[in-house]
Amino acid sequence: MKHIVFAFFITLVAGCASTKSDYVFDGSTVESTKQGVSDVTKRLKPSEQLAFLKALMAIQFSDVRSVYDILDDPTMTDEMNYFIIGKKIDGLNYYEVLELAKSSPTKVSVSSK
């Protein structure tokens, strides 16, 4: 019985460890993108969660060249626009999303008040 429990534990740990690189985002719909972001975020450490959400925001606003781009498109003012993000991260895994965000001209920072 101990061997079964040990084998189950090892399988569980291995499954969690490979989630970031093995999970591929499905950006075909708003719902699938939102679910994928939620699933991955739940498996991250708090510091990784913040970095991931900052990356998603950088990706969302990567095509914005001026404030008029945002004002002309009311969907851009959403806190997290899963439609735009989904189009850009479809088929990518967690690490590829972080790399895509690094190439974005938009930089996101968090400040506490």
PEHU-V888298 format. One record per backbone hydrogen bond with DSSP energy under -0.5 kcal/mol. CO is the residue of the C=O (numbers start at 1). NH is the residue of the N-H. Records with the same first field share a line. If there is no record, write none. Layout:
CO: NH + NH
This chain:
1: 5
2: 6
3: 7
4: 8
5: 9
6: 10
7: 11
8: 12
9: 13
10: 14
11: 15
12: 16
13: 17
14: 18
16: 19
18: 22
19: 23
20: 94
23: 25
25: 27 + 91
29: 33
30: 34
31: 35
32: 36
33: 37
34: 38
35: 39
36: 40
37: 41
38: 42
39: 43
40: 43
41: 44
45: 49
46: 50
47: 51
48: 52
49: 53
50: 54
51: 55
52: 56
53: 57
54: 58
55: 59
56: 60
57: 61
59: 62
61: 64
66: 69 + 70
67: 71
68: 72
69: 73
70: 73
72: 74
73: 76
74: 77
75: 78
80: 82
81: 85
82: 86
83: 87
84: 88
85: 88 + 89
86: 90
89: 92
92: 25
93: 97
94: 98
95: 99
96: 100
97: 101
98: 102
99: 103
101: 104
